Amino acid sequence: MARPLLLALPAALAVSVVSAVVVPTVANAAVIEYQAENATITNGVVESNHAGFTGTGFVNYDNASGSAVEFTVNSPTSAAAKITFRYANGTSTNRPMNIYLNDTLKQSGWSFPGTGAWTTWNTKTITLGLKAGSNTIRTVSSSANGGPNLDRIDVDTPGGGTPDTQAPSVPGNLRSTGATSSSVSLAWDASTDNVGVTGYVLSNGQTVSGTSHTVTGLSPDTEYTFSVQARDAAGNTSGASESVTVRTEPGGGGGDTEAPSVPGNLRSTGSTSSSVSLAWNASTDNVGVTGYALSNGQTVTGTTHTVTGLTANTDYTFTVRARDAAGNQSGASNSVTVRTQPGGGGGTRPHDINGLLRVCGVQLCNQYGKPIQLRGASTHGIQWYHQCSKPQWWDALTTDWNADFIRVAMYIQEDGYETDPRKFTDLMHGYIEEATRRGIYVLVDWHQLSPGDPNYNLARAKTFFTEIAQRHKDKTNIIYDIANEPNGTSWARVKSYAEQMIPVIRNIDPDSLIVSGTNGWSTFGHSDGDSPSEVLNNRVNATNFMYSFHFYAQAHRDAYLQVLDQVSSQVPVFVTEFGTQAASGGGSNDFTMSQKYIDLMERKKISWANWNFSDDGLTGAVFKTGTCAGTTFAGTNVLKPAGVWVRERMRTPDNFPTS
């Protein structure tokens, strides 16, 4: 979800940054106070309207994820220091914070519960390993409620502090990544340390800063044994890793006897009643892989294959091996067992009926060329609410709500993709596979939000969508949403981004539907005071492409409704996010205004996704708070009023014409 409060009030969106020199006050010989009002503040204000603070005031965080206060703390030596936060939270709602030391996340979602009143000040303490010299401690709100009121931090510093004597962890998984007749290439998993790892020492005496190194000047056809240790800034050294022994290649040539590596992550990407589609990760070889042999006897050159001529409703198990030009063959991959679909053809699930989606004119059409409307739900940010994704949650979405698709909201910043690209890409793979198994469409939402110019994340987007397209290109239920809510930027910049991203996907998956947001928080510029004509007169150069539109009915009234009506008559539009309440996702519901949108979208067959299918504390989340901790998601007893209202409008029969 775009921090919808920002969507409603674009003029107030500009990130406010207040910076000043932090002047610490000495509380005693061991503890130094750092007042929050003297720190660097992002999206927050200094106030003094609640008694009991120290110094000249306290920081009131903006009610948005990402609001932050950053302190600069000096330490004479590397040491473990106790950091005490003095805060007040006059609500009954926890206001969790992420704590960063020197730009490294040290504590995620650290709880700051209610204190009973804004004039009641409590403390929480965390131990952080400071380095000698200047350190930054940044406290960042991790929910839409923002952070608590922050008075100060107290730092128990060295001299007062304790010298760092903790050694780094032992480096893991030391391995050879290649060898020649005179060199060996090594890699290992990074160590961790309370202060920070500064380098690694190989058993041959060489010191390196990264987690890979090539040792040169070796003799041909000779075994060498290596281990590695980690060091930190205080000079502490870890134990030695497990050793690895590597033989250099013979000198003067010779035949190739090295087998390729084992293919990785064999998986099913789809099935019918008579076929199974498979994919796997490419193998490597010292000379080059020439093909892959499946366990059913078929040989292919690429990393995907569809096995045909199978029996309906039957389990089939597969493995795959890699081969090189010399005939060397790798070991077998992991096995995967897939059941073909029941026979009888047809099907009543949304994807079974509609198949591959196409844009026809200004409408979305199914495989029969007939205009359709898809109705679905959006997850909340999967970095915060992935715990909702349970079999019963999926059952409720597909069989109780009768949803046609799920929009998977993967934030890029705000503790999302950029913090761990591998983790979040794998999470997205999981959602895609589950949606596919259940016969619904899945909208892969690149939930870029702040900064609002999608070009900031262009390189990340190319990496992510390349992998998604490569793995799922044979599926026909994928919708790629390449930019959630561009904001604070021009349509020209958004269009430029879209026209760079679309070919990345099209070069791999030439057929699936692609969607992109528009400027002004996906309102065709309206939220920024721009005219929709900027988009309509300068359209994205792409096929099978739609523009997304977002609205929150309590805040976005008739003028926004008129924009949606106008633009959807001229270009294909997909409402990938809407709510019945305020743009913050909270406040009271306006079902009357919401119904106007529903009626328009039904009349013009505009597909829509409701925000959001989680149990967060705001009124826009359909489930009551705490529902995701359990296993009951069906029916209305677990729903908030918005959930009851949207469910009634989603679960009515679909009209998917086939002739």
C-alpha positions as CSV (number, residue, x, y, z in Angstrom):
1,M,0.0,0.0,0.0
2,A,1.3,3.4,-0.8
3,R,1.6,5.2,2.5
4,P,-1.9,6.3,1.6
5,L,-1.9,9.3,3.9
6,L,0.7,10.7,1.5
7,L,-1.5,9.9,-1.4
8,A,-4.3,11.9,0.1
9,L,-2.2,15.0,0.9
10,P,0.5,15.2,-1.7
11,A,1.5,18.7,-0.8
12,A,2.5,17.4,2.6
13,L,4.6,14.6,1.2
14,A,7.9,16.4,1.0
15,V,10.3,14.6,3.3
16,S,11.2,17.0,6.1
17,V,14.8,16.7,7.2
18,V,15.9,18.7,10.2
19,S,19.6,18.4,11.0
20,A,21.7,19.9,13.7
21,V,24.9,19.2,15.6
22,V,24.1,16.8,18.5
23,V,25.3,18.3,21.7
24,P,25.5,15.5,24.3
25,T,25.0,16.2,28.0
26,V,27.0,14.2,30.5
27,A,24.8,12.5,33.0
28,N,27.6,10.8,34.9
29,A,31.0,9.3,34.2
30,A,29.6,6.4,32.3
31,V,26.4,7.6,30.6
32,I,26.0,10.4,28.0
33,E,22.6,11.8,27.1
34,Y,21.8,12.6,23.5
35,Q,18.7,14.7,23.2
36,A,16.4,13.7,20.3
37,E,15.5,17.4,19.4
38,N,19.2,17.9,18.5
39,A,19.5,14.8,16.3
40,T,18.8,14.5,12.5
41,I,15.0,14.1,12.0
42,T,13.4,12.7,8.9
43,N,9.6,13.0,8.8
44,G,9.0,14.3,12.3
45,V,8.8,17.4,14.3
46,V,10.2,18.7,17.7
47,E,7.4,19.4,20.2
48,S,7.2,20.3,23.9
49,N,3.4,20.0,24.5
50,H,3.6,16.9,26.8
51,A,5.2,17.4,30.2
52,G,8.0,15.2,31.6
53,F,10.5,15.5,28.8
54,T,14.1,16.4,29.4
55,G,16.1,19.0,27.4
56,T,14.1,21.4,25.3
57,G,11.6,19.0,23.8
58,F,11.0,15.7,22.2
59,V,10.5,14.3,18.6
60,N,7.0,13.4,17.4
61,Y,7.4,11.0,14.5
62,D,5.1,11.4,11.5
63,N,2.5,8.7,11.3
64,A,4.2,6.8,8.5
65,S,6.6,3.9,8.1
66,G,10.1,5.2,7.6
67,S,10.0,8.2,9.9
68,A,13.4,8.4,11.5
69,V,15.7,10.1,14.1
70,E,19.4,9.6,13.7
71,F,22.0,10.3,16.5
72,T,25.7,10.7,16.1
73,V,27.5,9.0,19.0
74,N,31.2,9.1,19.6
75,S,33.1,6.3,21.3
76,P,36.8,6.4,22.3
77,T,37.2,2.7,21.7
78,S,35.5,-0.3,20.1
79,A,33.1,-1.4,22.8
80,A,29.7,-2.9,23.6
81,A,27.5,-0.1,24.9
82,K,24.1,-0.1,26.4
83,I,21.7,2.3,24.6
84,T,18.6,3.3,26.6
85,F,15.7,5.0,24.8
86,R,13.4,7.3,26.8
87,Y,10.0,7.5,25.1
88,A,6.3,7.9,25.6
89,N,3.4,6.3,23.7
90,G,0.0,7.5,24.8
91,T,-1.9,5.0,22.7
92,S,-2.7,1.3,23.3
93,T,-1.0,0.4,20.0
94,N,2.6,-0.8,19.8
95,R,4.7,1.5,17.6
96,P,7.6,-0.8,16.5
97,M,11.0,0.6,15.4
98,N,13.9,-0.7,13.4
99,I,17.3,0.1,15.0
100,Y,20.3,0.7,12.8
101,L,23.9,1.1,13.8
102,N,26.2,2.6,11.2
103,D,23.5,1.8,8.5
104,T,23.3,-1.9,9.5
105,L,20.0,-3.2,10.8
106,K,20.5,-4.4,14.4
107,Q,17.0,-4.8,15.7
108,S,13.9,-5.3,13.5
109,G,10.4,-4.4,14.7
110,W,11.6,-3.6,18.2
111,S,8.5,-3.1,20.3
112,F,7.6,0.3,21.9
113,P,4.3,-0.5,23.6
114,G,1.9,2.0,25.1
115,T,2.9,3.9,28.2
116,G,-0.6,4.8,29.3
117,A,-0.3,8.6,28.6
118,W,1.9,10.9,26.5
119,T,3.2,12.4,29.8
120,T,4.3,8.9,31.0
121,W,7.9,8.3,29.9
122,N,9.4,4.7,29.9
123,T,12.7,3.3,28.8
124,K,14.0,0.4,26.7
125,T,17.6,-0.7,26.5
126,I,19.6,-2.4,23.8
127,T,23.3,-3.3,23.6
128,L,25.1,-2.3,20.5
129,G,28.8,-2.8,19.6
130,L,30.2,0.7,18.9
131,K,33.3,1.2,16.9
132,A,36.0,3.6,17.9
133,G,35.2,7.1,16.7
134,S,31.9,8.3,15.2
135,N,28.9,6.1,15.1
136,T,25.3,6.7,13.9
137,I,22.3,5.2,15.7
138,R,19.1,5.5,13.6
139,T,15.6,4.7,14.9
140,V,13.1,4.1,12.1
141,S,9.4,3.6,12.4
142,S,8.3,0.2,10.9
143,S,4.6,0.7,10.8
144,A,2.1,3.2,9.4
145,N,1.5,4.5,13.0
146,G,5.0,6.0,13.1
147,G,7.2,5.9,16.2
148,P,6.6,6.8,19.8
149,N,7.5,10.3,21.1
150,L,11.3,10.1,21.6
151,D,12.9,12.2,24.3
152,R,16.5,11.1,24.2
153,I,18.9,8.2,24.2
154,D,21.4,7.4,27.0
155,V,24.7,5.9,25.9
156,D,26.8,3.9,28.3
157,T,30.1,4.6,26.6
158,P,33.6,3.3,27.1
159,G,35.5,4.9,29.8
160,G,32.3,3.9,31.2
161,G,32.3,1.2,28.5
162,T,33.7,-2.3,28.1
163,P,36.5,-3.0,25.6
164,D,35.4,-5.3,22.8
165,T,36.6,-8.8,23.4
166,Q,34.1,-10.7,21.3
167,A,35.6,-12.6,18.4
168,P,33.7,-12.8,15.0
169,S,31.9,-16.0,14.2
170,V,33.8,-18.7,12.2
171,P,33.5,-18.2,8.4
172,G,31.2,-20.9,7.0
173,N,31.2,-23.1,3.9
174,L,34.7,-22.5,2.6
175,R,34.8,-23.8,-0.9
176,S,36.7,-23.8,-4.2
177,T,34.9,-22.0,-7.0
178,G,37.5,-22.9,-9.7
179,A,41.1,-23.8,-10.4
180,T,43.7,-23.5,-13.1
181,S,47.2,-25.0,-13.3
182,S,48.5,-22.0,-11.3
183,S,45.6,-20.7,-9.2
184,V,42.7,-21.7,-6.9
185,S,39.6,-19.5,-6.4
186,L,38.0,-19.6,-3.0
187,A,34.8,-18.3,-1.5
188,W,33.1,-18.5,2.0
189,D,30.1,-17.3,3.9
190,A,30.5,-14.0,5.7
191,S,31.1,-14.0,9.5
192,T,29.2,-11.9,11.9
193,D,30.5,-9.7,14.8
194,N,29.1,-7.5,17.5
195,V,31.1,-4.5,16.1
196,G,31.8,-5.6,12.6
197,V,34.1,-7.8,10.6
198,T,37.0,-5.9,9.0
199,G,38.7,-8.7,7.0
200,Y,39.6,-12.3,6.6
201,V,43.0,-14.1,6.9
202,L,43.7,-17.1,4.8
203,S,46.0,-19.9,6.1
204,N,48.6,-18.9,3.5
205,G,49.0,-15.6,5.3
206,Q,47.0,-13.4,2.8
207,T,44.5,-10.9,4.1
208,V,41.4,-9.9,2.1
209,S,38.4,-7.7,2.8
210,G,35.7,-9.7,1.0
211,T,34.4,-13.2,1.0
212,S,36.2,-14.5,-2.0
213,H,39.8,-14.6,-3.2
214,T,42.0,-16.2,-5.9
215,V,45.3,-17.6,-4.8
216,T,47.9,-17.4,-7.6
217,G,51.4,-18.5,-8.3
218,L,50.7,-22.2,-7.5
219,S,52.2,-25.3,-9.1
220,P,50.3,-27.5,-11.6
221,D,48.7,-30.8,-10.5
222,T,49.4,-30.1,-6.8
223,E,47.0,-30.3,-3.8
224,Y,46.7,-27.2,-1.6
225,T,44.8,-27.0,1.7
226,F,43.2,-23.7,2.9
227,S,41.3,-22.4,5.8
228,V,40.1,-18.9,6.7
229,Q,39.6,-16.8,9.8
230,A,37.7,-13.5,10.4
231,R,39.0,-10.4,12.2
232,D,37.2,-7.3,13.7
233,A,38.4,-3.7,14.3
234,A,39.5,-4.6,17.8
235,G,41.9,-7.3,16.5
236,N,39.8,-10.2,17.7
237,T,40.2,-13.3,15.4
238,S,37.7,-16.1,14.9
239,G,38.5,-19.7,14.9
240,A,39.5,-21.3,11.6
241,S,36.9,-22.5,9.2
242,E,36.8,-26.0,8.0
243,S,39.6,-26.7,5.6
244,V,39.2,-27.3,1.9
245,T,41.8,-29.2,-0.3
246,V,42.0,-28.4,-4.0
247,R,44.2,-29.8,-6.7
248,T,45.4,-27.4,-9.4
249,E,44.9,-28.4,-13.0
250,P,47.7,-30.4,-14.8
251,G,50.0,-28.2,-16.8
252,G,50.3,-28.5,-20.6
253,G,46.7,-29.3,-21.5
254,G,45.0,-32.7,-21.3
255,G,41.5,-34.1,-21.7
256,D,38.5,-32.6,-19.9
257,T,37.4,-34.9,-17.1
258,E,35.5,-32.4,-14.9
259,A,31.8,-32.9,-14.7
260,P,29.3,-30.0,-14.7
261,S,27.8,-28.9,-11.4
262,V,24.5,-30.4,-10.3
263,P,21.5,-28.4,-11.7
264,G,19.7,-26.6,-8.9
265,N,16.2,-26.0,-7.8
266,L,14.3,-28.4,-10.1
267,R,10.7,-27.3,-9.9
268,S,7.3,-27.5,-11.6
269,T,6.0,-24.3,-13.2
270,G,2.6,-25.7,-14.2
271,S,0.7,-28.8,-15.2
272,T,-2.3,-29.8,-17.3
273,S,-4.2,-33.1,-17.4
274,S,-1.5,-34.4,-19.9
275,S,1.6,-32.4,-19.3
276,V,4.1,-31.1,-16.7
277,S,6.2,-28.0,-17.2
278,L,9.6,-28.0,-15.4
279,A,12.4,-25.5,-14.8
280,W,15.8,-25.6,-13.1
281,N,18.8,-23.4,-12.4
282,A,21.7,-23.6,-14.9
283,S,24.8,-25.7,-14.2
284,T,28.3,-24.5,-14.6
285,D,31.3,-26.3,-16.2
286,N,35.0,-25.6,-16.7
287,V,34.4,-25.9,-20.5
288,G,30.7,-25.4,-21.0
289,V,27.3,-27.2,-20.5
290,T,25.9,-28.6,-23.7
291,G,22.6,-30.0,-22.5
292,Y,20.4,-31.6,-19.8
293,A,19.1,-35.1,-19.5
294,L,15.8,-35.6,-17.7
295,S,15.1,-38.8,-15.8
296,N,12.4,-39.8,-18.4
297,G,15.1,-40.1,-21.0
298,Q,14.5,-36.7,-22.8
299,T,17.5,-34.4,-23.5
300,V,17.1,-30.7,-23.9
301,T,19.4,-27.7,-24.3
302,G,17.8,-25.1,-22.2
303,T,16.7,-24.9,-18.5
304,T,13.0,-25.5,-19.1
305,H,11.0,-28.2,-20.7
306,T,7.4,-29.4,-20.9
307,V,6.8,-33.2,-20.7
308,T,3.7,-34.1,-22.7
309,G,1.7,-37.3,-23.3
310,L,1.1,-37.9,-19.6
311,T,-2.0,-39.5,-17.9
312,A,-4.5,-37.3,-16.0
313,N,-4.5,-37.2,-12.2
314,T,-1.2,-39.1,-11.9
315,D,2.0,-38.5,-9.9
316,Y,5.2,-38.2,-11.9
317,T,8.7,-37.8,-10.4
318,F,11.6,-36.1,-12.3
319,T,15.3,-35.4,-11.8
320,V,17.7,-33.7,-14.2
321,R,21.5,-34.0,-14.9
322,A,23.9,-31.7,-16.9
323,R,26.3,-32.8,-19.6
324,D,29.3,-31.2,-21.2
325,A,30.9,-31.6,-24.7
326,A,33.3,-34.3,-23.4
327,G,30.4,-36.4,-22.2
328,N,30.9,-35.7,-18.5
329,Q,27.6,-35.9,-16.6
330,S,26.7,-34.2,-13.3
331,G,25.0,-35.8,-10.4
332,A,21.2,-35.8,-10.3
333,S,19.3,-32.7,-9.1
334,N,16.7,-32.7,-6.4
335,S,13.7,-34.7,-7.4
336,V,10.2,-33.1,-7.9
337,T,6.9,-35.0,-7.9
338,V,4.0,-33.4,-9.8
339,R,0.4,-34.6,-10.1
340,T,-1.2,-33.9,-13.5
341,Q,-4.6,-32.2,-13.4
342,P,-7.8,-34.3,-13.4
343,G,-9.2,-35.1,-16.8
344,G,-12.5,-33.8,-18.2
345,G,-11.2,-30.5,-19.6
346,G,-12.7,-27.1,-18.9
347,G,-12.7,-26.0,-15.2
348,T,-14.5,-23.4,-13.3
349,R,-11.6,-21.6,-11.6
350,P,-10.9,-18.1,-12.9
351,H,-7.6,-19.0,-14.7
352,D,-9.0,-22.3,-16.0
353,I,-11.8,-20.3,-17.8
354,N,-9.9,-17.2,-19.0
355,G,-6.4,-18.4,-19.7
356,L,-3.9,-15.9,-21.0
357,L,-5.1,-12.3,-20.6
358,R,-5.0,-9.8,-23.5
359,V,-5.7,-6.1,-23.8
360,C,-8.3,-5.6,-26.5
361,G,-9.0,-1.9,-27.1
362,V,-9.3,-0.3,-23.7
363,Q,-10.5,-3.5,-21.9
364,L,-9.0,-6.6,-20.5
365,C,-10.0,-9.7,-22.4
366,N,-9.7,-13.5,-21.8
367,Q,-8.4,-16.2,-24.1
368,Y,-11.6,-16.0,-26.1
369,G,-11.2,-12.3,-26.8
370,K,-14.1,-11.4,-24.5
371,P,-13.9,-8.4,-22.1
372,I,-13.8,-9.5,-18.5
373,Q,-13.5,-7.9,-15.0
374,L,-11.2,-9.5,-12.4
375,R,-11.9,-8.9,-8.7
376,G,-9.3,-9.6,-6.1
377,A,-7.4,-8.6,-3.0
378,S,-4.0,-7.2,-2.2
379,T,-1.8,-8.5,0.5
380,H,-0.3,-6.0,2.9
381,G,3.5,-5.7,2.7
382,I,4.8,-9.2,2.8
383,Q,7.8,-8.0,4.9
384,W,5.3,-7.4,7.7
385,Y,2.3,-9.7,7.1
386,H,3.7,-12.8,5.5
387,Q,2.5,-14.7,8.6
388,C,-1.0,-14.4,7.2
389,S,-0.2,-16.7,4.3
390,K,-1.6,-20.0,5.6
391,P,-3.6,-22.7,3.8
392,Q,-6.8,-21.4,5.5
393,W,-6.0,-17.8,4.4
394,W,-5.7,-19.0,0.8
395,D,-8.8,-21.1,1.2
396,A,-10.8,-18.1,2.3
397,L,-9.5,-15.9,-0.5
398,T,-10.3,-18.5,-3.3
399,T,-13.4,-20.4,-2.0
400,D,-15.1,-18.1,0.5
401,W,-14.4,-14.7,-1.2
402,N,-14.3,-16.2,-4.7
403,A,-11.4,-13.9,-5.6
404,D,-10.1,-14.0,-9.2
405,F,-6.6,-12.9,-8.3
406,I,-4.2,-11.9,-5.6
407,R,-1.9,-8.9,-5.7
408,V,1.3,-9.6,-3.8
409,A,2.6,-6.3,-2.3
410,M,6.4,-6.5,-2.2
411,Y,7.8,-3.2,-0.9
412,I,11.2,-2.3,-2.2
413,Q,12.3,0.0,0.6
414,E,10.7,0.1,4.1
415,D,12.4,-3.1,5.3
416,G,11.5,-4.8,1.9
417,Y,13.3,-6.2,-1.1
418,E,16.5,-4.0,-0.9
419,T,17.2,-5.5,2.6
420,D,17.4,-9.1,1.3
421,P,16.7,-9.5,-2.4
422,R,17.1,-13.3,-2.2
423,K,14.6,-13.7,0.6
424,F,11.9,-11.5,-1.0
425,T,12.3,-13.0,-4.5
426,D,11.9,-16.4,-3.0
427,L,8.8,-15.3,-1.1
428,M,7.3,-14.0,-4.3
429,H,8.1,-17.3,-6.0
430,G,6.1,-19.0,-3.3
431,Y,3.0,-16.7,-3.7
432,I,3.1,-17.3,-7.4
433,E,3.2,-21.0,-7.1
434,E,0.4,-21.1,-4.6
435,A,-1.9,-18.8,-6.7
436,T,-1.1,-21.0,-9.7
437,R,-2.0,-24.2,-7.8
438,R,-5.4,-22.6,-6.8
439,G,-6.3,-21.5,-10.3
440,I,-6.2,-17.7,-9.8
441,Y,-4.2,-15.0,-11.3
442,V,-1.3,-13.4,-9.4
443,L,-0.3,-9.7,-9.8
444,V,3.4,-9.3,-9.0
445,D,3.5,-5.9,-7.3
446,W,6.9,-4.0,-7.4
447,H,5.8,-1.8,-4.5
448,Q,8.1,1.1,-4.9
449,L,7.0,4.0,-2.8
450,S,9.8,6.2,-1.4
451,P,11.6,7.6,-3.2
452,G,8.8,8.1,-5.6
453,D,10.8,8.1,-8.9
454,P,10.8,4.5,-10.0
455,N,14.1,5.1,-11.8
456,Y,15.8,5.0,-8.4
457,N,15.1,1.2,-8.3
458,L,15.6,0.5,-12.0
459,A,18.6,-1.8,-11.5
460,R,16.9,-3.7,-8.7
461,A,13.7,-4.0,-10.8
462,K,15.6,-5.4,-13.8
463,T,17.3,-8.1,-11.6
464,F,14.0,-9.0,-9.9
465,F,11.8,-9.2,-12.9
466,T,14.4,-11.0,-15.0
467,E,14.3,-13.9,-12.4
468,I,10.6,-13.8,-12.1
469,A,10.0,-13.9,-15.8
470,Q,12.7,-16.6,-16.4
471,R,11.1,-18.9,-13.8
472,H,7.4,-18.3,-14.6
473,K,7.4,-17.4,-18.3
474,D,5.5,-20.6,-19.2
475,K,2.6,-19.7,-16.8
476,T,-0.4,-17.9,-18.2
477,N,-1.7,-16.5,-14.9
478,I,1.1,-13.9,-14.3
479,I,0.5,-10.1,-14.3
480,Y,3.6,-8.0,-13.9
481,D,3.1,-4.6,-12.0
482,I,6.4,-2.8,-12.5
483,A,5.7,0.4,-10.5
484,N,3.3,0.7,-7.6
485,E,2.8,4.4,-7.0
486,P,5.2,6.9,-8.7
487,N,5.1,10.2,-6.7
488,G,6.9,13.5,-6.6
489,T,8.1,12.9,-10.2
490,S,7.0,13.7,-13.7
491,W,5.1,11.5,-16.1
492,A,8.0,11.7,-18.5
493,R,10.3,10.1,-15.9
494,V,7.7,7.3,-15.2
495,K,7.2,6.6,-18.9
496,S,11.0,6.4,-19.4
497,Y,11.2,3.9,-16.6
498,A,8.4,1.8,-18.0
499,E,9.9,1.7,-21.5
500,Q,13.2,0.5,-20.1
501,M,11.5,-2.2,-17.9
502,I,9.0,-3.6,-20.3
503,P,11.6,-5.0,-22.8
504,V,13.4,-6.7,-19.9
505,I,10.2,-8.8,-19.3
506,R,9.2,-9.1,-23.0
507,N,12.6,-10.5,-24.0
508,I,11.8,-13.5,-21.7
509,D,8.0,-13.6,-21.5
510,P,6.5,-12.0,-24.6
511,D,2.9,-12.6,-23.8
512,S,1.8,-11.9,-20.2
513,L,0.0,-8.7,-19.1
514,I,2.2,-5.8,-17.8
515,V,0.8,-3.0,-15.6
516,S,2.5,0.2,-14.5
517,G,1.5,3.0,-12.1
518,T,1.1,6.6,-13.2
519,N,2.4,9.8,-11.6
520,G,0.6,11.4,-8.7
521,W,0.3,8.1,-6.8
522,S,-1.2,6.2,-9.7
523,T,-4.0,8.8,-10.3
524,F,-2.8,9.9,-13.8
525,G,-1.2,12.9,-12.1
526,H,-4.5,14.1,-10.5
527,S,-3.2,14.0,-6.9
528,D,-0.3,16.2,-7.9
529,G,-2.5,18.7,-9.6
530,D,-1.5,17.5,-13.1
531,S,-3.8,16.9,-16.0
532,P,-4.5,13.3,-17.1
533,S,-3.8,14.6,-20.7
534,E,-0.1,14.4,-19.9
535,V,-0.4,10.6,-19.9
536,L,-3.1,10.3,-22.5
537,N,-1.2,12.4,-25.0
538,N,2.2,10.7,-24.3
539,R,1.4,7.0,-23.9
540,V,3.8,4.1,-23.0
541,N,5.0,2.4,-26.2
542,A,4.0,-1.2,-25.4
543,T,1.6,-3.9,-26.2
544,N,-0.6,-5.9,-23.8
545,F,-0.1,-3.1,-21.3
546,M,-2.4,-1.4,-18.8
547,Y,-2.2,1.7,-16.6
548,S,-3.0,1.4,-12.9
549,F,-5.3,3.7,-10.9
550,H,-5.6,3.9,-7.1
551,F,-8.3,5.5,-5.0
552,Y,-9.4,5.7,-1.3
553,A,-13.1,6.5,-1.3
554,Q,-13.3,8.7,1.8
555,A,-10.6,11.0,0.5
556,H,-10.9,10.6,-3.3
557,R,-14.3,11.7,-4.2
558,D,-16.2,12.8,-7.3
559,A,-13.2,14.5,-9.0
560,Y,-11.2,11.3,-8.8
561,L,-14.1,9.3,-9.9
562,Q,-14.4,11.5,-13.0
563,V,-10.7,11.1,-13.8
564,L,-11.1,7.3,-13.6
565,D,-14.2,7.5,-15.9
566,Q,-12.3,9.8,-18.4
567,V,-9.0,7.8,-18.6
568,S,-10.7,4.4,-18.8
569,S,-12.5,5.4,-21.9
570,Q,-9.2,6.2,-23.7
571,V,-6.6,3.8,-22.3
572,P,-6.8,0.3,-20.6
573,V,-6.9,0.8,-16.9
574,F,-6.6,-1.6,-14.0
575,V,-7.4,-0.5,-10.4
576,T,-4.7,-2.4,-8.6
577,E,-5.4,-0.8,-5.2
578,F,-8.4,0.8,-3.5
579,G,-9.9,1.3,-0.1
580,T,-13.3,2.3,1.3
581,Q,-11.7,4.6,3.9
582,A,-9.2,7.4,4.1
583,A,-6.0,7.4,2.1
584,S,-4.0,6.4,5.3
585,G,-5.9,3.1,5.2
586,G,-7.6,4.2,8.4
587,G,-10.5,6.3,9.5
588,S,-14.2,5.7,8.9
589,N,-15.5,3.9,5.8
590,D,-17.4,5.7,3.1
591,F,-19.4,2.9,1.6
592,T,-21.6,5.3,-0.4
593,M,-18.7,6.8,-2.3
594,S,-17.1,3.4,-2.6
595,Q,-20.3,2.0,-4.3
596,K,-20.1,4.7,-6.9
597,Y,-16.6,3.4,-7.8
598,I,-17.8,-0.2,-7.8
599,D,-20.7,0.6,-10.1
600,L,-18.5,2.5,-12.5
601,M,-15.9,-0.3,-12.5
602,E,-18.6,-3.0,-13.1
603,R,-20.2,-1.0,-15.9
604,K,-16.9,-0.5,-17.7
605,K,-15.4,-3.9,-16.7
606,I,-12.5,-2.3,-14.9
607,S,-10.6,-4.9,-12.8
608,W,-9.9,-4.1,-9.1
609,A,-8.0,-5.2,-6.0
610,N,-8.9,-4.2,-2.5
611,W,-6.4,-3.1,0.1
612,N,-5.8,-5.3,2.1
613,F,-6.2,-9.0,3.0
614,S,-4.4,-8.8,6.4
615,D,-5.2,-8.1,10.1
616,D,-3.3,-4.9,10.5
617,G,-4.7,-2.3,13.0
618,L,-6.3,0.0,10.5
619,T,-9.9,-0.1,9.2
620,G,-8.7,-0.9,5.7
621,A,-7.4,-4.4,6.7
622,V,-10.3,-6.8,6.2
623,F,-9.6,-9.1,9.2
624,K,-9.9,-8.2,12.8
625,T,-6.5,-7.7,14.6
626,G,-5.1,-11.0,15.7
627,T,-6.8,-13.1,13.0
628,C,-3.6,-14.1,11.3
629,A,-2.4,-15.7,14.5
630,G,-5.1,-18.3,14.2
631,T,-6.4,-20.5,11.4
632,T,-10.0,-19.2,10.9
633,F,-10.4,-16.8,7.9
634,A,-13.7,-17.7,6.3
635,G,-17.1,-16.1,7.1
636,T,-17.9,-12.7,8.5
637,N,-17.1,-13.2,12.2
638,V,-13.4,-12.5,11.7
639,L,-14.0,-9.5,9.4
640,K,-14.0,-5.7,10.1
641,P,-16.9,-3.7,8.5
642,A,-14.8,-3.0,5.4
643,G,-14.1,-6.7,5.0
644,V,-17.8,-7.6,5.2
645,W,-18.6,-4.9,2.6
646,V,-15.9,-5.9,0.1
647,R,-16.5,-9.6,0.5
648,E,-20.1,-9.2,-0.5
649,R,-19.1,-7.5,-3.7
650,M,-16.3,-9.9,-4.6
651,R,-18.1,-13.2,-4.0
652,T,-21.0,-12.6,-6.4
653,P,-20.8,-14.7,-9.5
654,D,-18.3,-13.8,-12.2
655,N,-19.3,-13.1,-15.8
656,F,-16.6,-14.7,-17.8
657,P,-18.0,-15.2,-21.4
658,T,-16.4,-17.9,-23.5
659,S,-18.4,-17.4,-26.7
